[in-house]
Amino acid sequence: MIRALNVLTVKIVERSEHTRVTCALVRLLREAVPNSSLPTKYTELVMKCLWKVIKALPGWMREIDMVRVHFIDCFYFSPLNFFLSLM
């Protein structure tokens, strides 16, 4: 059952709009890391999906909006936004 869900998750990520899926995974990771109430498995799943996306990036370069992905990365992982979210 777990294996089937993993395969389904990978297929969904592969067939989704790549910019949106990448940005969504970055946001999920940003929300999961400082939140100790979330199960570790959740964070691990987000990281595994993001790793799959990173491995697929060379093939997605013509389809993905790297400027938008970079903006999302900078927005969610800037030190100012991180510290403001802890308050």
C-alpha positions in Angstrom: 0.0 0.0 0.0 2.8 2.5 0.9 4.7 1.6 -2.3 1.6 2.3 -4.4 1.0 5.7 -2.7 4.7 6.6 -3.3 4.4 5.7 -7.0 1.1 7.7 -7.3 2.7 10.7 -5.6 5.7 10.6 -8.0 3.3 10.4 -11.0 1.3 13.3 -9.8 4.5 15.4 -9.3 5.8 14.4 -12.7 2.5 15.2 -14.6 1.7 18.5 -12.8 2.7 22.0 -13.9 6.3 22.0 -12.9 6.6 25.6 -11.6 3.6 25.4 -9.4 4.6 22.0 -8.0 8.1 23.2 -7.2 6.8 26.3 -5.5 4.2 24.4 -3.5 6.8 21.9 -2.3 9.2 24.7 -1.2 6.3 26.3 0.7 5.4 23.0 2.3 9.0 22.4 3.4 9.2 26.0 4.8 6.0 25.3 6.9 7.1 21.9 8.0 10.7 22.5 9.2 10.0 24.8 12.1 6.8 23.0 13.1 7.6 20.2 15.5 3.9 19.2 15.8 3.9 17.8 12.3 5.0 14.1 12.0 8.5 13.5 10.8 7.1 11.4 8.0 5.3 14.4 6.6 8.6 16.4 6.4 10.4 13.4 5.0 7.7 13.0 2.3 8.0 16.7 1.3 11.8 16.4 1.2 11.6 13.3 -1.0 9.2 14.9 -3.4 11.4 18.0 -3.6 14.4 15.7 -4.2 12.5 14.1 -7.1 11.8 17.5 -8.5 15.4 18.6 -8.2 16.5 15.4 -10.0 14.0 16.1 -12.8 15.0 19.8 -13.2 17.4 19.3 -16.2 14.5 17.8 -18.2 12.1 20.5 -17.1 14.2 23.6 -17.8 12.2 24.6 -20.9 8.9 24.4 -19.0 9.7 25.8 -15.6 9.8 29.4 -14.6 13.1 29.6 -12.7 12.7 33.2 -11.8 9.4 32.5 -10.0 11.0 29.5 -8.2 14.0 31.6 -7.2 11.7 34.3 -5.9 9.7 31.8 -3.8 12.9 30.3 -2.4 14.2 33.8 -1.4 10.8 34.8 0.0 10.3 31.7 2.2 13.9 31.2 3.2 15.1 34.7 3.8 16.2 35.2 7.4 13.8 38.1 8.0 10.7 36.1 7.0 11.9 33.2 9.0 12.3 35.2 12.2 9.1 37.0 11.7 7.2 33.7 11.4 8.6 32.6 14.8 7.1 35.6 16.6 
